[in-house]
């Protein structure tokens, strides 16, 4: 029998994305919350930035009765916050802290950080100050709560996500060493920057010096806070084995525990509702495409898409476009392909000409001007997607068997053209494609398979590596996920592999499609939080034991 794991009495978890939907970390925290809330009801407390000020956050329900006495006391100390519940499954307690008052003390805070932990804040720019002042304020919240309600006998975890919470973690480490600290880097700032600057990351990973690269890429301050936090917390974690290697090489600190990203599938409709929603999604995607291009595509068209943040190379948007271009000339393609790129660009407004066509309900046999995009951009002439389509001479001509459409906005249900949320549209796909070059985990493929949509990803994504591990070999499309081998230099082979996979899928029988969809669904269920939460319990145990040893030696 294994040892009994230590478990905290209280968990404080901070992130810039608490009650603030920006990216994948929001999904990690908001789907995991219910599992932790069920385990330690209202002793898991999330801390996020009060970005909303006098406006009401759409993700937060304020409750003035929660911790009322403490809030009044903290307010006298100059600590202003809103206390309530995060409007997600489990409704955990959330504290949104006002961090703006601390900008006046910024230089003193940075000086303290240098003296205690040699964090270099001299080269700070952009979002560094904002993130650091939030992080400092979050640390003050934990300190104030601890002194008001808790004592040395309470087992407490303070868990911060990304470099943006590093300052608060180091503050707690210094001021309240009895609190066990956990730090999760979801992607190293240097690794993301190396990849985003078109430098080869993987072949040279062993040779890169993180500090030197930070200077070269003007990332000294972010790298410094990340590195020192990793070295000084009680438990340093990341989200996949591939990012663990990156941490070791670039931050000079091995990861203590790997925390893969699970999710809850309560947003996936069941039975007849699923069938109905899939039909509606397909109808909407096809009707917008027909109105834009003046085509008459039917329901037998093969709908594929890629989505995520607009990181043109890191997310593999470039290789996706290249693959669709090659598919145009593929003799084995058995169906017409309707491909979407769903990444938010610098969007201006929905196209009036397209909206008018859709509202008319008529059929059109001529394309609109620029039949490649659903919303106008502010930078039409300097956009990577449109630039590559123009370079490849891809114009969605009537005779093209592959049509590619750029959908450059957040799908929140009110974009003016589709007016459906991402989750309501994604299940209309036949196949989703995420050929990432840099992807510590990869929620988009996990969400796709949860909607029974088979997908293509790469073994440079944490999720792709996990899918291979579950298979015990190379995962293929029949297994629900096709994992393509990707390196620093095999862009062309990856494009061909995507083209060949889509082409092969177009020839699948109904039985083969049904099997791939069923296996996608099965695989997604292996990534539920009910399975992955145990890794967090290991991290909590590790941190609590480390903090306990420190207490004994002091």
Secondary structure, 3 states (H helix, E strand, C coil): CCCCCCCCCEEEEECCCCCCCCCHHHHHHHHHHHHHHHHCCCCEEEEEECCCCCCCCCCEEECCCCCHHHHHHHHHCCCCEEEEEECCCCCCEEEEECCHHHHHHHHHHHHHHHHHHCCCCCCCCCCHHHHHHHHHHHHHHHHHHHHHHCCCCCCEEEEEECHHHHHHHHHHHHHCCCCEEEEEECCCHHHHHHHHCCCCCCCCCCCCCHHHHHHHCCCHHHHHHHHHHHHHCCEEEECCHHHHHHHHHHHCCCCCEECCCCECCCCCCCHHHHHHHHHHHHHHHHHHHHHHHCCCCCCCCEEEEEEECCCCCCCCHHHHHHHHHHHCCCCCCCCCEEEEEEECCCEEEECHHHHHHHHHCCCCCCCCCCCCECEEECCHHHCHHHHHHHHCCCCCCCCCCEEEEECCCCCECCCCCCCCEHHHHHCCCCEEECCCCCECCCHHHHHHHHCCCEEEEECCEHHHHHHHHHHCCCCCHHHCEEEECCCCCCHHHHHHHHHHHHHHHHCCCHHHHHHHHHHHHHHHHCCEHHHHHHHHHHHHHHHHHHHHHHHHHC
